[in-house]
Amino acid sequence: MGTIVVQGVLKDGRGFVELVLPDADPQQRRDLEKETQFQYWLYRDGALLYASPPLQMRDLRWAGGDGALILTGSP
């Protein structure tokens, strides 16, 4: 299982959050395409570090050649 990457990005002067899911499969994409919102939690050593607010799903796409799934959202 790969590492999920969370990063802030700026597109057209607006801030977004991108989650990169390295081991996504086609079923996960189909499930996520039905969603309008998502939320994520960051943990370290079992301790919760951050809980995101609900984010509106803005984009869902496959990454270039590595097959990762990228979710883009904003508050």
N, C-alpha and C positions, 0 to 999 in steps of 0.2 A: 504494500500500500504506500502510495506516495504522500508527500506533504502537501496539505492544502495551503495555498498562498492567499493572503488577504492584503489588498493594497488600495490606497486611495488614488484616484485618477482624476484628471481635469480634462473635460471634453467640452468644446464650445463655451468655455468660461464657466462651466458648472461642475461641481464636485460629485463624484460617484464612488461607490465601493465596488471592487471587483474581487470575486472569489474564484480561484482556479482550482478545479477538482481534477487531479491528475489521473485518477483511476475510474472515471465515469464510464458507464456503459449506456447503450442505446435505451434501455428501459428507464434509467435514471433521467435521461434527457426527456423522454416522453412524459414521465411523471412531473418533472419541473416545468415543462411547457404549459401545464394546466394551472400552475401557481401564478398568483398576482403579487404576492409578497413573500419575503423571506427574512429570516433573522439568523444571526450566528453568535456563537459564544467562543471565547478564547480561554483556554485553560493552560496552566503550567503546573506540572507535578500534582495534578488533581485539583488544584485550586483555581476557582473562577477568577480570571483577570478582567474580563470585559464581556458585557452583553450588549449587542447592538440594538438600536431601536428597530421597529419593523421597517423594512425597506421595500419600496415598490420595485418590482421586477421591471427592468428597462430593456435588457437584452440578454440573450442566451445563445451562445455560439461555441463551436468546436475550435480549439486552437490549431494553429498550423499543422505540423506534421506529427506532433506527439500525442494527439488524441485526447488532450485535456478538455474539459468542459469549462467555459467561463460564464459566470453569472454576473451581470452588472445591475446595480440597484442604487436607489437614492431615497432619502427620507421624504 
